[in-house]
Amino acid sequence: MRTRDVIFIKKQVFIAIILLFKNSNNKRTEAPTQIGALESSDNIGFYVSHQNFLGLIRKLTPSSEPVADFIFKIVRSLDGDTSSNSISFESSNFPGQYLRHKDFWLRLDGNDSSNLFQLDSSFTVKKALNGGNGVSFKSANYPDRYIRVQTDNGLWIDKDDGTDERFKDNVTFKYHKFLDL
């Protein structure tokens, strides 16, 4: 990627963060919050995003619109787990919408305050399963399943059945923190 493209993307990320603050109505969450993006360790330059409310992995380029689809507020898990490694992913451009799994596929949905939603949108941060520098995200209510990149660039939670040598790479991400709130 050219330097000019990197500068353009950084400007777009900055604009998305400003819009996030503007849309937050100055509400502070009880738990520490961060703003960041998740890059696939298996597909460098491809980031967790949402499009049409589906969880996807997409290439982040200067023409990616909107960039805010790639940026999430990382908040304490909605399921009530108070450990520091239990989190939920809130959309930066759709406040109150969280990445959650439904029928094992990741999607962006509004918090309906149900126990099922809170569990579906909560994940435990684990050391990278591929042994590299990164993290993996274990489902709160399916503890044998991790957020995984599929061949169609969809995201879902999956378990390692031992038949796919790419599994550990497919469930490992690099977290890019932009800001602590």
Secondary structure, 3 states (H helix, E strand, C coil): CCHHHHHHHHHHHHHHHHHHHHHCCCCCCCCCCEEEEEEECCCCCEEEEEECCEEEEEECCCCCCCHHHHCEEEEECCCCCCCCCEEEEEECCCCCEEEEEECCEEEEEECCCCHHHHHHCCEEEEECCCCCCCEEEEECCCCCCEEEECCCCEEEEECCCCCCCCHHHHCCEEEEEEEEC
